[in-house]
Every structure is written in structure tokens, then in C-alpha cells.
């Protein structure tokens, strides 16, 4: 039976094309990380002067830091990169807090993340010293730890001549007042004794008082660093770095659209860039267009975390015609202050545009207040006093999702 060489060649070429496409998809997928903090320095977007702010704290013996801000603005990625960037000159430790953990547990996690290499002599004059790798946890006793135990251990570690920095992430998850008090006492002890070690607390909060109520006793030792939402230039940097690593290009209008939809939150920049790139690759293109962003929006809505979807549904669902969906969308696109808050007056014009007729505050204030109540999932946080209330999304990740749903 004759062999169809053209058919065989076409089959092999198609197979090679599929293999190349899979490789391209894999390569591009490693360039964006919507579900986890950034761990690769080349993909991290700089945060203005905040690297310098933390470095200044580290170089001033007796000073410690608190990095605080909304959920999802990149605090964990920032702490991870700080620990990585300066690891060659600074001894760093990092731990994530979990609900229910006490002072001793968190401290042991911190010290266990610090790897030490010891050189012990061998028998014989010519024998090279033996290398022994341990963690700093070996310096701690087995009993419950007190703040002064931490001070003594860090004083011993700092004797090596390297400054020490301990990043305690998700500190807001520690609800026990005694545990928070012990960390405040540890910071005070390190400052009073001028130990060359720095503690940096990282957590979700509007102010330092929400993270550590005892901060008044350590005010002189505590430098506050607010981590706001990312600037458009910083979000653009995420896109550019990801495209460079993934071997793709992106039209400027598509990039601007992704940045605008992200509302200052890097999670959505990563998510939309990832799916837009995969859409282009599936059509054998190496340049992302606005059409790919539209595909990415549909993918982002489909793949949204279940709790975000549930919040949206509870906020907008009704058996009769209501304006909750439109009011929530107007809130999502309303201008805000640096901490994400907006007033009812900021919602008026966007809502009028969405509904194609003039709306005044009395026409939607009841909807706004219901969205800040348990009845509608408490999706908005309300603060202030009557006639001057301000609102913001309780979970920042809901805001871009509302815009994507349109």
C-alpha cells in the first residue's frame, strides 16, 4: 500500500506545533502568579521608596517596623522580596501567622527559617573543618518562650556581625491579646538593649493600632509603613516584566485596559495578563490584543474564587427588579481616597452614567446602606457619622470582580 508522504509530514508538523504551543503556554504561565505571592525578584514590581524605608529601619539599631494596608495590595510579596534581596548581607527570617498560634509557636517558626552553617574542627592537623547546618531554633529552649528569651537569642545571633531582620507576616490573624502584648514587649526589649535585630510586622489593617494595640508603649521604636494599592506605573511594570519572561508582547491599549481593571490590586493584573496571554498563544500569536483581554475577562469571571462569587451574589440577588447590581458597580468605579474610601456623592455620577439618567443621593442611599449591612453580605464597610459616611469594599478583591461582571 503506498505511503502518503504529504499526510505523514503534515501529521508530524501538527504534532510539533502542538508541542511548541504547550511549551509556550507553560513558559508564559510561569511569568504570572495570580494565586501566590511573588517569589522571583525579576518579576517583582518595585514599590517606590518603601524598600528604602525598610532598609532605613534595618540600619538604625533599636528601630522596628510595621507594614500595613488593605488585603491584596502585595504586602506578602514585598516582605518576601525584602528577605530575598538582602539575604547576602542580612540574616533574615520569615514566618506566616495562623489563627490560634501563640507567641512561642510563631517565634519558633521564625527561628526555624534562619539557616546557620557552623564549622567544627576535625581530628588531625590537616583535616578541614566540618560543616554542620542547623537552624536558629536550636538557640531556643523547649519551654514556653518569653520576650526576653527572644532578646537573648537574637543578641547571640547578632554577634556574627550580620544584622538580623525577622518578618512576621499576616500578624492580623493573631487575635489573642496576650500574644500581641508579648510581641510588643519583645520589640521594646530589643530596642532598650540596642540589639542589632529588627522585627517587621506585616498585616491587614487601616492603622497600626488595629495590628498591635499596645503600640503606644513602643512608639519611639516603631516605624509605620503604609502599603497602599499599586500605582498604574507599578501595575504596568508587572505586565512588562511578565511579558518579557513569557516571551510575549502586548498592545499598549490592552495593557492599559488590564491596569485599569485591576484597580491597584496586583492579583488581577497577574490574572488578566495570564489569561490574555494564553488566549493569544492558543491562536498562534505572540502579541496580546484587546480581544485577548476580553477573553481574559470571561476566564477571570469563570475562575473567580468561590467566596468572591458568593459575596457578589448575596449583594445583588433579588426576586424583583432592584438597582443593587448597578449601585455596586457604581461603587466599584467611583473615585476613592488613598485608603479606598468613597462618599455617596462619589457614586452619584457613575450611577447616573450606568443607568442613563440622573440619580441623586436620596435615590440610592438606601441601597448603599443595605450593601453595608448583613442583609446584603456586608460587602461595604461604612465609617464616619451621619451625613458624612464613607464607604469602601470590605474585601478589596471584590471590587475588580464587580467591574469585570459589569
C-alpha angles and dihedrals in degrees: 000000000000118000117233100225093184091055092048092049092048091050092051091046091051090050091051090049091053091048092050090049091052091050091049091049091051093047092049093045091059090057096067130048113190095160104044139038117271112265100171116082095211090061097046119106113223117245101219113249096345094099087055091046092057092043089053090054091050094051093051108077112224095028124113133180146229119201110194140164145113123326114269100023094116104265094139093048088049093052091046092052093046090055091047101042095053098033092111094059102024130053104231135191129182136187136174116223122227130199112274097020117134132213095270094050095051093045092051090051089051095050092043089060091059110087118202128192115209125192115214123185121251127216113275133042097259099043114111117236117270119245116227120186117207137153125246088248086085087072092064126083123238096244126085109294127238126202090256091056087059092048093052093047093049091046088055092048093048089058087083089074095245118116113240126222124186118194113201106193128196090019089160088073090069104090100167109106093207091056092049090048091054091054089051089051091049091052091049092049093050090049095046092050093041092231111180092240130103130206117204116191116204124192153129110277144122091227141005092258090067091056101041116012092191093061092115090073091055101033094123091053098043123082114196119218117185114206107207128189113288122273118241089252091056092049089048089053089056090054094046095048092046092049091050092052093042094050095239138121128216132206112245093238091053091049092049090050092053091048092048093049092050093067092208095308116122093205091072093043089057093042097049094041091051096051094040090054093047089051091054092046091052087060093046094250128133096199123074117223136188088265088062090051089054088053089048091053091055090048092048091052091048094047097042115136111268095240091055090052091049092051091051094048094049091048096050108026119112139152091226137043111289137156098231093112092050094044091050090050090050089052090051094055097036118116113260140192124249091281096049098258124140135180128231088254089061090058096051100079097041090049092049089052093048094049094037094232137079115278124187126200096261088058094063109015091100090055090048093052092045089054086057092053134082090249090070097035095270088263092157125058114219124202138167132043134302115298091014103058118148126203140198138169109278090213109036092206090068093063099068090040090058089052092049090052088050 
